[in-house]
Amino acid sequence: MEEYSRRLLRVHPQSTAALQGLALIAFRNGDQPAAIEYGKRLVEIDPITYEGWFNSRFTQPRRIA
């Protein structure tokens, strides 16, 4: 997902799908600075739908390792 998100972002820098994919990967990896940056870009591009996507991320059940 990371590879395709980065490719899509190169072709379309305003792609919410690419930024959401990269933000999700950053969250998963615990990379808070990157997650914040992608989240900031999402808010700038599409502030109305960002809140719903962000909230849905935290409502999903977590896997216990």
FIRONU-170937 format. One record per residue: y, x, z of N, C-alpha, C, CB in turn. Coordinates in nm, 3 decimals, padded with zeros to 5 digits, m for minus. Glycine has a CB too. Layout:
BEGIN
      nY      nX      nZ     caY     caX     caZ      cY      cX      cZ     cbY     cbX     cbZ
       Y       X       Z       Y       X       Z       Y       X       Z       Y       X       Z
...
// end
This chain:
BEGIN
      nY      nX      nZ     caY     caX     caZ      cY      cX      cZ     cbY     cbX     cbZ
 m00.117  00.081  00.000  00.000  00.000  00.000  00.126  00.087  00.000 m00.001 m00.093  00.119
  00.119  00.197  00.072  00.237  00.285  00.079  00.272  00.341 m00.059  00.213  00.400  00.177
  00.171  00.387 m00.129  00.194  00.445 m00.262  00.259  00.342 m00.356  00.061  00.495 m00.323
  00.205  00.222 m00.360  00.258  00.120 m00.450  00.396  00.070 m00.406  00.161  00.003 m00.459
  00.418  00.064 m00.277  00.551  00.025 m00.227  00.655  00.129 m00.269  00.550  00.009 m00.074
  00.621  00.256 m00.256  00.715  00.362 m00.296  00.740  00.359 m00.448  00.660  00.502 m00.255
  00.635  00.337 m00.524  00.652  00.327 m00.670  00.743  00.211 m00.707  00.515  00.310 m00.739
  00.719  00.096 m00.647  00.800 m00.022 m00.673  00.946  00.001 m00.635  00.745 m00.142 m00.599
  00.967  00.070 m00.524  01.104  00.097 m00.480  01.176  00.190 m00.577  01.102  00.159 m00.340
  01.104  00.282 m00.639  01.168  00.370 m00.740  01.212  00.289 m00.861  01.070  00.482 m00.784
  01.131  00.191 m00.900  01.162  00.108 m01.017  01.268  00.003 m00.983  01.035  00.041 m01.069
  01.256 m00.054 m00.865  01.346 m00.162 m00.823  01.392 m00.135 m00.678  01.275 m00.303 m00.834
  01.503 m00.063 m00.659  01.547 m00.022 m00.526  01.577 m00.137 m00.430  01.669  00.062 m00.539
  01.596 m00.257 m00.482  01.625 m00.373 m00.397  01.502 m00.460 m00.372  01.734 m00.458 m00.461
  01.383 m00.408 m00.395  01.259 m00.485 m00.380  01.228 m00.512 m00.233  01.143 m00.410 m00.445
  01.235 m00.640 m00.196  01.201 m00.675 m00.058  01.052 m00.652 m00.031  01.239 m00.821 m00.029
  00.967 m00.677 m00.129  00.823 m00.656 m00.110  00.793 m00.510 m00.079  00.745 m00.701 m00.236
  00.857 m00.419 m00.151  00.835 m00.276 m00.128  00.886 m00.235  00.010  00.905 m00.192 m00.237
  01.003 m00.283  00.046  01.059 m00.249  00.176  00.977 m00.309  00.290  01.204 m00.296  00.186
  00.928 m00.431  00.272  00.843 m00.491  00.373  00.713 m00.413  00.390  00.812 m00.637  00.337
  00.656 m00.369  00.279  00.535 m00.288  00.286  00.557 m00.158  00.361  00.483 m00.260  00.147
  00.667 m00.091  00.330  00.697  00.036  00.396  00.732  00.016  00.544  00.813  00.107  00.325
  00.801 m00.094  00.575  00.832 m00.124  00.715  00.704 m00.150  00.793  00.927 m00.246  00.724
  00.612 m00.224  00.734  00.485 m00.255  00.800  00.407 m00.126  00.828  00.401 m00.351  00.714
  00.404 m00.036  00.732  00.335  00.091  00.750  00.402  00.173  00.859  00.332  00.171  00.618
  00.535  00.173  00.861  00.608  00.246  00.965  00.577  00.189  01.103  00.759  00.242  00.938
  00.574  00.055  01.115  00.537 m00.007  01.243  00.397  00.035  01.283  00.546 m00.161  01.233
  00.305  00.028  01.189  00.165  00.062  01.218  00.151  00.206  01.266  00.077  00.040  01.093
  00.229  00.294  01.204  00.222  00.437  01.238  00.305  00.474  01.359  00.266  00.519  01.121
  00.379  00.379  01.415  00.463  00.408  01.530  00.588  00.487  01.494  00.385  00.483  01.633
  00.626  00.486  01.369  00.744  00.559  01.322  00.867  00.468  01.334  00.725  00.608  01.174
  00.920  00.460  01.455  01.031  00.369  01.481  01.156  00.398  01.397  01.067  00.375  01.625
  01.196  00.525  01.379  01.315  00.551  01.296  01.300  00.498  01.153  01.343  00.700  01.292
  01.182  00.517  01.093  01.160  00.466  00.957  01.157  00.314  00.957  01.028  00.523  00.899
  01.092  00.254  01.055  01.086  00.107  01.064  01.226  00.050  01.076  01.000  00.062  01.184
  01.310  00.114  01.154  01.449  00.068  01.170  01.523  00.080  01.037  01.522  00.150  01.280
  01.505  00.189  00.968  01.575  00.209  00.841  01.532  00.105  00.737  01.548  00.350  00.787
  01.402  00.082  00.724  01.355 m00.018  00.628  01.403 m00.158  00.669  01.201 m00.015  00.617
  01.399 m00.186  00.799  01.447 m00.315  00.847  01.595 m00.334  00.818  01.421 m00.328  00.995
  01.672 m00.229  00.837  01.816 m00.235  00.808  01.840 m00.266  00.660  01.885 m00.103  00.847
  01.764 m00.200  00.575  01.779 m00.224  00.431  01.738 m00.367  00.394  01.694 m00.124  00.350
  01.634 m00.418  00.458  01.593 m00.557  00.433  01.702 m00.655  00.473  01.464 m00.588  00.508
  01.763 m00.631  00.586  01.871 m00.719  00.632  01.987 m00.716  00.533  01.919 m00.678  00.772
  02.020 m00.599  00.483  02.130 m00.587  00.387  02.099 m00.661  00.257  02.159 m00.440  00.358
  01.975 m00.654  00.213  01.936 m00.716  00.086  01.921 m00.867  00.098  01.807 m00.656  00.035
  01.851 m00.911  00.203  01.819 m01.053  00.215  01.817 m01.097  00.361  01.682 m01.083  00.150
  01.934 m01.115  00.421  01.940 m01.144  00.564  01.877 m01.278  00.603  02.082 m01.144  00.609
  01.870 m01.372  00.514  01.817 m01.504  00.548  01.665 m01.500  00.569  01.851 m01.604  00.439
  01.592 m01.436  00.481  01.446 m01.436  00.492  01.393 m01.323  00.580  01.385 m01.425  00.356
  01.474 m01.225  00.611  01.427 m01.113  00.692  01.378 m01.160  00.829  01.537 m01.010  00.708
  01.450 m01.250  00.894  01.414 m01.290  01.028  01.274 m01.351  01.033  01.515 m01.389  01.082
  01.243 m01.436  00.938  01.110 m01.497  00.936  01.001 m01.394  00.916  01.102 m01.600  00.827
  01.022 m01.298  00.827  00.922 m01.194  00.803  00.905 m01.109  00.928  00.960 m01.106  00.683
  01.014 m01.069  00.989  01.011 m00.983  01.107  00.936 m01.052  01.220  01.154 m00.945  01.151
  00.968 m01.177  01.245  00.903 m01.251  01.353  00.755 m01.271  01.325  00.970 m01.385  01.373
  00.717 m01.292  01.200  00.576 m01.314  01.169  00.494 m01.189  01.196  00.560 m01.357  01.024
  00.553 m01.074  01.182  00.484 m00.947  01.209  00.438 m00.940  01.354  00.576 m00.828  01.176
  00.521 m00.988  01.445  00.489 m00.977  01.587  00.407 m01.094  01.640  00.615 m00.966  01.666
  00.385 m01.195  01.559  00.304 m01.308  01.604  00.159 m01.295  01.561  00.362 m01.437  01.552
  00.130 m01.196  01.478 m00.008 m01.176  01.434 m00.090 m01.116  01.548 m00.014 m01.083  01.307
 m00.217 m01.156  01.560 m00.302 m01.099  01.665 m00.316 m00.948  01.646 m00.442 m01.167  01.665
 m00.320 m00.877  01.755 m00.335 m00.731  01.748 m00.482 m00.692  01.761 m00.252 m00.662  01.858
 m00.518 m00.588  01.688 m00.653 m00.533  01.701 m00.658 m00.443  01.822 m00.696 m00.455  01.572
 m00.765 m00.448  01.894 m00.783 m00.357  02.007 m00.876 m00.247  01.960 m00.841 m00.432  02.135
 m00.827 m00.125  01.972 m00.904 m00.010  01.923 m01.005  00.037  02.023 m00.813  00.104  01.888
// end
